[in-house]
């Protein structure tokens, strides 16, 4: 069984990834949102998030010299060139740093003294919570609290509920800074269910979360915070905003739909399991492996898809990301099957690594053992990157310019085994 030829499945995986990500690039969506729209006064462009540069570039091409000034804040390595009239900044993610704070201050300065006839074109994508930040507390403590939340396994909604209360720009506070100017937000959603107030921690959206919920999260994860941060946790966020229009133009639903279409083209019968995946990465990988084992004898070429965002609970000090950990967790379960599991982040970066995700198939577990890796030990140490690297299981796309959650796909191709037994 370990002699299964899965090269074709790896090629299929690469094609599915390319097609899915291409379908959710922000260019056309931004252009559609701006089509036919006119502005009377000044137009200030503020773009934040991993897709910030790409979105700003698309808006610049549509509006041309109509933009009076712009500030773009994105992740390190994501600025692809100059944009006329815009100052482009790169900053820390997933933990904000001094560059995040300085860039955000530049954005705050850019929206000062605007009138009611002016417009702030606010382009928002995932990653904005770390990249767009001006904290009430010290930068060092904010970084520490963010690190505590990441290590605890808190989900993105829990993290953003805390972040909003520690920030001068999150939870609707940036829209207040822009007033009386109108804020037109064009948003790429990277959160399951597209909750406007949680995407990038909702800088221009009335906040639905409460201080009581924030207090419960602090207790749940036993966060260590200062008295100054404690005061912030009890300070309520804006619950009503009159100067904002929000437009969602991309989400994980579109990513899953595009991946399913690509699977169909390649001859797989696509089955969407969920576009709201939310659990630990290793649990999701094990679950997808179980599904493949259940259907291994069906005789049909099938693709099972799950979109969303898993979490990683840190138990070690290795290198990896949630998509890599998800894929690796499926390796032993699909050993010997004519199957593959891969998972990618649509933004092209998985956790603090240069990989977009990971790929395993029915031959991976044996290859790992041959190279001295124990899957359980690797997962315990959160070191999926090095294990997958050793068996050519890392997926690289580079920065994609978009960010609409992750998609995991489990491929089953019984024809591979049939061909080998002929």
N, C-alpha and C positions, 0 to 999 in steps of 0.2 A: 504493500500500500504506500509506503514512503517514497516509492518511485513514481508517484503520480506526477504527470506533467501539468503544472499549473501556470505555465508561462502565459497562456492565453487569458487566464483569469486576471493576471496582473495587468496585462495590456488593457483588458476591459475596465478594470478598476481605474486606470489612468484616464481612459476616455470618459468614463462617467464623471470623474472629478472635474476634468476640464470643462465638460459641457455644463455641469451644474453650476460651477462658479461663474462661468461666462454669462449664464442667464441672469445672474443676480448682481452683475456689475452696476454701479449706480448711475452711469452716464445717461442712459436713455430715460431712466426714472426721474432724475433731476430735471432733465430737459422737458419731460412731459409735465412735471409739476409747475414749471415756469412758463410753459407755452401760453401765450395770450395774456399774460399777466403784466400789468403796467404799474409803475411806481411814480408817485407825484413828487416826493421830496428827495432827500439824500437816501442812498442805499449803502448800508454797512454790512459787509459779509463776515460772518463768524462761522468757521467750520471746525468741529471737534470730533475726535475719534480716529480709529484706525483707518477708516475710509475718508477721513477729512480732506486729504489732498485731492483725491480723485473726485469727490463731490464738488469741491471748490473749483477745480479745473473745469468741470462740466458747466457749472453755473457761470463761470467767467466767459466761456465760449458762447453761451446764450446771451448774456447781458452785456458783454464787451465793456465799453467805457461807461456804462450806466452805474457801475460799482464805484463809489467814491473812495472806499478804503476797505481792506479786508485783513483778517487775522486767521491763520490756519494753524491748528494745533494737532499734531499727530504723533504717532509712535516713532521711536528711533528707526532710521532706515526707510521711512515711508514717504519722505518728500522726494518727488521724482523730477523736480525742476522748479523754475520760477513761475509764478502766476502773476500777470500784470496787476499792479495795484495792491497786491497782498503781501503781507509779511508772514513767512512760513516758519513755524517752530516745531522742533522735535522734543519729546519729553518722555518721562518714565511711565512704564506700564508693565505689570499690573499694580505696581506701587508708585504713587506720585513722588516726584522729586523736585529739586529746586527749579529745574527748567519748566516743570508743570506750573509752578506757582508764578514764575516770571512771565510765562506766556499768557496765563490767565489774566494777570494784571494788565498786560497789553490789550487784551480783549475788553476788559472793563474800561480802560481809558478810551478805547475806540468808540464805545457807545455812550460816553458822557455827553451831556448837553444837547441831546437830540430832541427835536420837536415832535408834536403829534402828527405832522405830515410826513415824517421820516420813517424808514423801515429798516429793521435789522433782519437780514436774511440769515437764519440760523440753521446750519447744516449739521445734523447730529448722527453719529454712528457709534457702534459699540467701542468700548475702551474709553469713552468720554469721561467716565467716573474718575479714572486716575489722571487722565491727561488735562482735564479742565477742572482746576482746583485752586481755591484760595481759602485756606482753612481759618477758622476762628482760633484753633489751638496751634501749638508749634508744629512745624513741618516734621520734626523728629517723632513727636507723639502720633501724628496722623499716620506716618509710615509704620510705626509700631502697631497701631490698632488695625491697620489694613493687613499687616502680616499675621496678626493673631486671627483675624477672620478667615484669611486664606488657609491657614494651617488647621483651623478647627473644622473645615468642611462646610462652612456656612454657604448657603446658596446665594445667587446673585441678588434676589429680592431682599434677603436678610442683610447682605452687605450694604446695599444701597440705602436701606432704611436707616442704618447707622451713619453712612457717609453724608446723607442729606443734612443731618443735624450738626455736623461738625464743619459745614461749609458755608461760605458767603455767597456761592453761586448755584448750589444745587437746590432741589426741592422747590423750584419756582422763583428762587431769589434772583437769578440772573434776569428774568423777565422784569422783575421789579426795578432792577438797575437800569434797564433799557427804557422804562416808561418816562414820558408818555408816548414814545415811539412804538409803533406796531412791530411785533415780532412774528415773522413767518417762519415756522420750523418745518424743514423737510427732513424726515427721519428714516434711517435704516434701523429696523428693529433687530436687536440681538437677544431679546428676552422672550421666553415662551409666553404666548398669549398676547404679546404686544402691549403691555401696560405702559401707557405714555409716561406716567410719572416715575417709572423705574428705569427707562432707557437712558443711559448716561446719568442716572440719578435725577432725571427730570429737571434740568435747569430752567426750562421755560414751560413748566406744566404744574398746575395746582396739585399739591401733594395729598394723596389719599392715606398715606401711612400716618400713624399717630405716635406721640411720645410714649404711650403705654406699650405699643409694640416694640419700640426701640429699647425700652427698659427691659422687656422680656428677653430680647436677644442678648443684651449685656449679661443677664443672669444665666441664660441658657448655655452660653459659651464661656462663662466665667471670665469675661474680658477684664483686663487690668487697665483702668483708665484713671486719669487725674481728676481732681475736683473741678478744674476748668472744663474738662470734657464732660463731666457729669452735669454741669450747668447747661451745656449745649444739648445734651440728650433730652433735657426737660424743656427746651425752648421750641415751641411749635412752629411749623413751617406754613407758608401761605396756602390757604385753602380755596382761594378764588382769585383768578386773574382775568382782567378785562381786555388786555392788549395783545393776546396771543392767538394765532391760528396754527394748528398742528396738522401735518400731512404725513402719514406713514406711506413710504413708497418702496419698501422691501422688507421681507421677513423670511423666517425659516420655512414657511409654507411654500413659498416660491422656490426655495432651494430644493426641498423635497420633490416638488412637482417636476422640476427640471431634471433631477437625478433619475426619477422614475421614467421620464421620457427618454433619457439616454439609455436606460436599461432596456426599454422596449425596442429601440433601434438595434441593440446588440442581440436581440432574440430572447431576452429574459422576460418572464411574466412578473411585473412589479407588484409587490404587496406593501402598502404603506401601513406599518404597524402603529406609528404615532408621529406626530410633529410636536409633541410636548414631552419628550424624554427628559426626565429629571430624577437622577439617582446617582449613586456612586459609579464611577467609570468602570471599575472592575466588575460590578454587578451587571451592568449593561452588556459587557463583553461576554460574560458567562451566559446571560439570557439569550443573546443572539446565537451562541454556539448550541444551546439547547434546542432552539428553533430549527437550526440546520440539521441536527441529529434526528429530530422528529420527522422531518420531511425528506431525509436522505434517500428513502426508497420510493419516493413518489414518481420518480422518472421524468419530472418536468424541470426545465431550466427556469429557475426562479430567483428573484431578487427581493429580499426583505429589507425595508428601509425604515430608519428611525431618525427623526430630526429633533433637535433640542439642545440641551447643554447639560452634560454630566458634571459631577464634582469629584475631586480627589481629596481624600483625607490623608494628610501627610503622616506617614509612620516611619519614614526613613529620610535619608539625605541625598538620594540619587538625583538623576536628571531625567526629566520627562514632562509630559503634559497629559491632559485628560483623554485626548484622542489616542495617543500612543498606548496609554494604560488600558483603555477599552479594548483595543485590538489585541494587545498581548494577553489579556485575560481570556480571550476566546481561543487561544492557540491550542491548548491541550484538549479542549472540548471538541475541536473539529479535526483532530489528528486522524489521518487516514481517509478523510472524506474528500470528495471532489468539491471542495468548498473553500470559500475565502471570506474574511471579514476585514473591512477597512473603515476607518473613521477619520474625518478631516475637519479642521476649522476653516470656515469659509474665508477668513481673513488671511490665511496662509501661515499663521504662526500659532503653534500649539503650546500654550504655557510659556515658560521662559526659555524656549528653544528656537532653533532655526528651522525646525520641521513643521509641516502643516498637520501631520497626523501619522498614523501607522497602518501597516498592512500585514496580515498573516493568512496562511492557507493551510491545507491539510498536511503540508510537509514541514511547516515551521517548527513545531514542537521538537521533532527529531533533530533538526538542524541546530536548535538551541542546545539540546543535550550534548550533541557532538562537540560543541564549542565550550562546554562546561557551565552553561547557564541553567539554573533552576528557576522555572517560571514563578513559583510561589515566593522564592527568596527575592527575586527581582521586583515583584510587585510589593513585597513588604518594605523594600528599600526605595520604592518609587523611582526605579532606575530603568524604566522601559526604553528610554532613548538608546542607551548603550547596548542593550540586548537586541533591539530591533536593528540597530546599526550593524551589528555583527552578522545578521542574516539578510541584509538588504531589504529590511522591512520598513524603513522610514520613507515617508512621502514628503517631497519638497515641491512647493509651488512658488516660493518667494511671496512677498507682499502682494495681495491680489487687488487691493483697492476697494474691497467691500467687506462687510462683516454682518452676517445674518445667522448667527449660531453655527452649529455643527450638523453634519449628516453622517450617519453610520449606515453601511450597507453590508448585508450578508448574502453572498452569491452562492448558488448551488447549480452545478452543471454535471448531471449524471452521465452525460455523453462522454466525458473524459474517461470514466472507468469503462464504459462500454467499448470505447476505442482500444483500450489497453488489453481487453480480454479477447479481442478478435484474433 
